[in-house]
Amino acid sequence: MPKDGIFVGFERLKVEKNKFEKTIRSADNQSNVVQTTFCPFVLYNQVERDYSYTFSGGKWTRELTTNAQGTSNKKVIYEPAINLILVN
């Protein structure tokens, strides 16, 4: 295990096998609407962080949020509501 930890990314795969559809009544009660979601359905929490990561062009990039004065601001991001505990 690296001393500085590990990085775990989470991606929802929008493939036919993970597709779940259900029919719901529209807000005006005039018609039915098909709602499509993809499983697994993971809950997210809003958390404040100094930075976030994005994946583009085959690499991870750390993005800082700075204000007009050049100092760092915390930003609200969505974090999967899951814990991973590793023990020796």
N, C-alpha and C positions, 0 to 999 in steps of 0.2 A: 504494500500500500504506500503510495507516495506521501511524504510528510506534509505536503501542501494540499492534500485531499484529492478528490476526483470531481469531475464535472459530468452531470447526467442531463441529457437533453430529452425532451418529450415531444413527439410528433404524432398527431392524429392522422391516421391513414384514411383518406377518403376513397376507399375502394368498395366495389359492389358488395363484397362479403361482409363488410362492416356497416352497411346501410340499414337504417331502421326507419320505416315510414308509418305514420299514423294519421288518420283522418280526424280533423277537429272542426267544430262549428265556427264560422267566421264571427267577428265581433258584432256584426249587424244581424246575426241569426238568419241571414238570407241564403247562405250557401255553405257547402263543406269545402275545407281547404286541406290539402295534403301537406303535412309537416314532415320534413326529412331531417334526420340527425344521423351521426355516425358514431358507432361504439368503438372502443369503450368510452363511456361517458365519465369524464373525470371532473370533479368539482375543483374550483379555483378560489383562492383567497386574494384579496387586494392587500398588498404589502408595500411599504415604502423602502426604496433602495437608492443608493448613491449612483448606481449604474445598472444597465441591463445588457444582455447579449443578444445579438441577432446572427443568423446564419445566412450567408449569401455568397455565391460564387465558390462554394466548396470550403469556406472557412468561417470560423466564429470571430465576431468583432465585438469588442467591449465598447459600449456607448455611454458616455458621461452626459449628464444634463447640467449645463451651465447657464447662469443668468447674464444680464447685460454687463455686470461688473466682473465677469469672468470667474466667479466663485461657484462652487458646485451646489446644486439644488437636489433635494431628494425627489424622486419621481415615483408615482404609484404604478406598479406593475401587477400583473396577474401571475400567481405562483400556484402550481398544482398542490392541492391539499392532500399530500401524501408524505409519509416519513419513511426514511430508510435508516435502519440502525445496524451498523456493522460491529461485530464483537470478535475478539480473538479467542 
